[in-house]
């Protein structure tokens, strides 16, 4: 079922596209290079909240260092707001870009009265939630050329953020000077340790300077029917400046008090906050990442 499959998002990637909007200065001469395609919106809009705006964003670097030169926004996409719609909603798009290589292409949304948030992604080119494929793709745009038929899938399920998980992460070991960013992932399953997986919810942590600990408060979603959800694996992934996105590894996870190898499930209910989900992250576990058990046994008493 699509809604069930698409509940596992972005081990990944991701993704770090935005802290806020920006204008892109094309200068005096017209730019003929562009990217064109179709956005396919899957699922209906969330039954709550008001999605104000959706745009395509492309970035030369991850994370971007200069929003004037590294990030480009499309015009707002005219998506359907009919909550009773059954058929897929498709929208054609076209975005003008300078020639170059773009590391990531994504679909970002923001709600009424809120600014842009890097975690508010509906999809990324190269990530297929239906097939559980995680392969962010680079796009090369030539001088005065057009990249046609670059189709993207947007999953409205990812806009369902109706609960919160928060806690403190304590860092152990020598801080890596080549730290690029961290990805805090929330999974409904215990993923394999040696391959990339797509979490149901995630939060980017843009922390390069050493610090002893980090407090997080991350929005997550619950199941519409039960009004709750069990997150069976909550972990922090580290990415170095030269690390491939599909090679990031966990350096810490929320585990049972009496068995540090066994992930502990976090249950969260609608419009509530699961607090004190604290754990440690150890840089000494790199490059292979921290070891953990794959079974879903309950924590020992």
C-alpha positions as CSV (number, residue, x, y, z in Angstrom):
1,X,0.0,0.0,0.0
2,X,1.5,3.3,-1.1
3,X,0.8,5.2,2.1
4,X,2.5,2.5,4.2
5,X,5.5,2.3,1.9
6,X,6.0,6.0,1.8
7,X,6.2,6.2,5.6
8,X,9.9,5.6,5.4
9,X,11.7,8.6,4.5
10,X,15.1,9.9,4.0
11,X,18.0,8.0,5.3
12,X,19.2,10.6,3.9
13,X,19.9,12.4,2.3
14,X,19.3,14.7,2.4
15,X,19.3,16.4,2.5
16,X,20.0,20.0,3.6
17,X,18.5,22.1,1.0
18,X,17.2,25.2,2.8
19,X,17.3,27.4,5.8
20,X,15.2,30.1,4.0
21,X,14.1,31.5,0.7
22,X,16.4,33.6,-1.5
23,X,16.4,35.4,-4.8
24,X,18.6,34.2,-7.6
25,X,20.4,37.0,-9.6
26,X,20.8,36.0,-13.2
27,X,22.6,39.2,-14.1
28,X,22.0,41.1,-17.3
29,X,22.4,38.4,-20.0
30,X,19.5,36.0,-20.3
31,X,20.1,32.4,-19.2
32,X,18.8,29.8,-21.6
33,X,19.8,26.7,-19.6
34,X,16.9,25.1,-17.7
35,X,15.4,21.9,-16.2
36,X,11.9,20.8,-17.2
37,X,9.7,17.9,-16.2
38,X,6.6,16.8,-14.2
39,X,6.0,16.7,-10.5
40,X,3.7,13.8,-9.5
41,X,2.0,14.3,-6.1
42,X,1.1,11.1,-4.4
43,X,-1.6,10.8,-1.8
44,X,-4.0,13.4,-0.5
45,X,-3.1,16.5,1.4
46,X,-2.8,16.1,5.2
47,X,-6.2,16.5,6.8
48,X,-4.8,19.1,9.1
49,X,-2.6,22.2,8.6
50,X,-2.4,24.4,5.6
51,X,0.4,23.9,3.0
52,X,1.0,27.3,1.7
53,X,3.6,26.8,-1.0
54,X,5.6,24.1,-2.8
55,X,8.7,24.7,-4.9
56,X,11.4,22.8,-6.7
57,X,14.9,23.5,-5.3
58,X,18.2,22.6,-6.8
59,X,21.6,23.0,-5.0
60,X,25.1,22.9,-6.3
61,X,26.5,21.9,-2.9
62,X,25.3,19.9,0.1
63,X,25.1,21.8,2.4
64,X,25.0,25.0,0.4
65,X,27.6,27.6,1.4
66,X,26.1,30.5,-0.4
67,X,22.4,30.8,-1.0
68,X,22.8,33.4,-3.8
69,X,25.0,31.1,-5.9
70,X,24.4,27.5,-4.6
71,X,20.6,27.3,-4.4
72,X,17.9,28.0,-7.0
73,X,14.1,28.0,-6.4
74,X,11.4,27.4,-9.0
75,X,8.2,29.4,-9.1
76,X,5.5,28.1,-6.8
77,X,3.9,24.9,-8.0
78,X,0.0,25.1,-8.5
79,X,-0.8,21.8,-6.8
80,X,-4.4,20.5,-6.2
81,X,-6.0,21.3,-2.8
82,X,-8.9,18.9,-3.3
83,X,-8.6,16.5,-0.3
84,X,-11.2,14.2,-1.9
85,X,-9.1,13.7,-5.1
86,X,-8.3,10.1,-5.8
87,X,-6.2,10.4,-9.0
88,X,-2.6,11.5,-8.9
89,X,-2.1,15.2,-9.2
90,X,0.5,16.1,-11.8
91,X,2.1,19.5,-12.4
92,X,4.5,20.6,-15.2
93,X,7.5,22.7,-14.0
94,X,10.4,24.6,-15.6
95,X,13.3,26.1,-13.7
96,X,16.0,28.4,-15.1
97,X,19.5,27.5,-14.0
98,X,23.1,28.5,-14.8
99,X,25.2,25.8,-16.5
100,X,26.8,23.5,-14.0
101,X,26.5,20.4,-11.9
102,X,23.8,20.3,-9.3
103,X,24.2,17.9,-6.4
104,X,20.6,17.6,-5.4
105,X,17.1,18.4,-6.7
106,X,14.2,18.3,-4.3
107,X,10.6,19.4,-3.6
108,X,10.1,21.6,-0.6
109,X,6.9,22.8,1.1
110,X,6.1,25.4,3.8
111,X,2.9,25.9,5.8
112,X,0.8,29.0,6.3
113,X,2.5,31.4,8.5
114,X,5.8,29.5,8.6
115,X,9.2,29.9,6.9
116,X,11.1,27.3,4.9
117,X,12.5,24.4,6.8
118,X,15.2,22.0,5.5
119,X,13.2,19.0,6.9
120,X,10.0,19.9,5.0
121,X,10.8,17.8,1.9
122,X,8.2,16.0,-0.2
123,X,10.7,14.2,-2.4
124,X,14.2,14.1,-3.8
125,X,15.4,13.2,-7.3
126,X,16.9,9.7,-7.0
127,X,14.9,8.6,-4.0
128,X,11.9,6.3,-4.6
129,X,9.9,5.6,-1.5
130,X,7.7,3.0,-3.3
131,X,10.7,0.9,-4.2
132,X,12.8,1.9,-1.2
133,X,15.6,3.2,-3.4
134,X,18.1,5.7,-2.0
135,X,20.3,7.0,-4.8
136,X,20.3,10.9,-4.9
137,X,21.3,11.8,-8.5
138,X,23.5,14.6,-9.7
139,X,22.3,16.7,-12.6
140,X,24.7,18.2,-15.2
141,X,23.3,21.2,-17.2
142,X,25.3,22.4,-20.2
143,X,25.6,25.8,-21.7
144,X,22.2,26.9,-23.2
145,X,20.9,23.4,-22.8
146,X,17.6,22.0,-21.6
147,X,17.3,18.9,-19.3
148,X,14.0,17.5,-20.3
149,X,11.7,15.0,-18.7
150,X,13.2,15.2,-15.2
151,X,10.2,13.9,-13.4
152,X,9.9,14.0,-9.6
153,X,7.6,12.3,-7.2
154,X,6.2,14.3,-4.2
155,X,4.7,12.3,-1.3
156,X,2.1,14.2,0.7
157,X,2.5,11.6,3.5
158,X,5.8,13.3,4.3
159,X,4.0,16.5,5.3
160,X,2.2,14.7,8.2
161,X,4.1,16.0,11.2
162,X,1.7,15.8,14.2
163,X,3.9,14.7,17.1
164,X,7.4,15.4,18.5
165,X,10.4,13.4,19.8
166,X,13.0,15.2,21.8
167,X,16.1,14.5,23.8
168,X,19.8,15.0,24.3
169,X,22.7,13.5,22.3
170,X,26.0,13.3,24.1
171,X,29.2,13.1,22.0
172,X,32.0,10.8,22.9
173,X,35.4,10.4,21.4
174,X,37.5,12.9,19.5
175,X,35.4,15.3,17.4
176,X,36.1,14.7,13.7
177,X,37.5,17.9,12.0
178,X,36.0,16.8,8.7
179,X,32.5,16.8,10.0
180,X,30.0,18.0,7.4
181,X,26.7,17.4,9.1
182,X,24.6,14.9,11.0
183,X,21.3,13.2,10.2
184,X,19.0,12.2,13.0
185,X,16.7,9.4,11.7
186,X,13.5,8.0,13.0
187,X,12.7,4.5,11.7
188,X,9.6,2.3,12.0
189,X,12.0,-0.7,11.5
190,X,15.5,-1.6,12.5
191,X,17.6,-1.0,9.3
192,X,20.7,-2.9,8.2
193,X,23.8,-1.3,9.6
194,X,25.9,-1.4,6.4
195,X,23.5,-0.1,3.7
196,X,21.6,3.2,3.4
197,X,18.0,3.1,4.5
198,X,15.1,5.7,4.4
199,X,13.8,6.8,7.8
200,X,10.1,7.8,8.3
201,X,11.2,11.2,9.7
202,X,14.5,12.9,10.0
203,X,16.3,16.1,11.1
204,X,19.5,17.6,9.8
205,X,21.9,18.8,12.5
206,X,24.3,21.4,11.0
207,X,27.0,21.2,13.7
208,X,30.6,21.3,12.6
209,X,32.3,22.9,15.6
210,X,33.0,20.6,18.6
211,X,30.5,20.5,21.4
212,X,29.8,18.0,24.3
213,X,26.1,17.5,23.6
214,X,23.2,18.6,21.4
215,X,19.5,18.9,22.4
216,X,17.1,18.0,19.6
217,X,13.3,18.4,19.2
218,X,12.1,16.8,16.0
219,X,8.6,16.7,14.4
220,X,7.4,13.2,13.5
221,X,4.1,11.7,12.3
222,X,1.7,9.2,13.7
223,X,-0.6,6.6,12.1
224,X,-3.9,8.2,11.2
225,X,-6.0,5.2,12.4
226,X,-4.3,4.5,15.7
227,X,-3.2,8.1,16.4
228,X,0.2,6.8,17.5
229,X,3.3,5.3,16.0
230,X,6.2,3.1,17.2
231,X,9.6,4.2,16.1
232,X,11.8,1.2,16.6
233,X,15.2,2.8,15.8
234,X,16.2,6.4,16.6
235,X,19.8,7.0,15.5
236,X,22.4,9.7,14.7
237,X,24.3,9.4,11.4
238,X,27.5,11.2,10.7
239,X,28.6,12.6,7.3
240,X,32.2,13.7,6.5
241,X,33.0,16.3,3.9
242,X,34.1,13.7,1.5
243,X,31.6,11.0,2.5
244,X,29.1,9.8,0.0
245,X,25.5,10.3,1.0
246,X,24.9,6.6,0.5
247,X,27.8,5.7,2.8
248,X,26.9,7.5,6.0
249,X,26.8,5.4,9.1
250,X,25.2,5.6,12.6
251,X,27.5,6.6,15.4
252,X,24.8,6.3,18.2
253,X,21.2,5.2,18.8
254,X,18.6,5.1,21.5
255,X,19.0,1.8,23.3
256,X,17.7,-0.2,26.2
257,X,19.2,0.7,29.6
258,X,20.4,-2.8,30.4
259,X,21.4,-3.8,26.8
260,X,23.3,-1.2,24.9
261,X,23.2,-3.3,21.7
262,X,19.4,-3.5,21.6
263,X,17.5,-0.5,20.1
264,X,14.6,0.7,22.3
265,X,11.2,1.6,20.7
266,X,9.8,5.1,21.1
267,X,6.0,5.3,21.1
268,X,4.6,8.7,20.4
269,X,0.9,9.8,20.3
270,X,-0.8,12.4,18.2
271,X,-0.1,16.0,19.3
272,X,2.1,14.9,22.1
273,X,5.9,14.9,22.8
274,X,8.0,11.9,23.7
275,X,10.7,13.4,26.0
276,X,14.1,12.3,27.3
277,X,14.9,10.2,24.3
278,X,18.6,10.6,25.2
279,X,21.6,8.6,23.9
280,X,25.3,8.9,23.1
281,X,27.2,9.2,19.8
282,X,30.7,8.0,19.6
283,X,33.1,9.2,16.8
284,X,35.4,6.2,17.6
285,X,32.8,4.0,16.0
286,X,33.7,5.3,12.5
287,X,34.2,4.4,9.7
288,X,32.0,1.3,10.0
289,X,29.4,2.8,12.4
290,X,28.0,1.5,15.7
291,X,26.9,-2.1,16.0
292,X,23.4,-3.0,17.1
293,X,21.0,-6.0,17.2
294,X,18.6,-6.4,14.3
295,X,15.9,-8.2,16.2
296,X,13.0,-6.3,17.7
297,X,13.1,-7.9,21.2
298,X,11.7,-5.9,24.1
299,X,14.1,-4.3,26.5
300,X,15.0,-6.6,29.4
301,X,13.4,-5.7,32.8
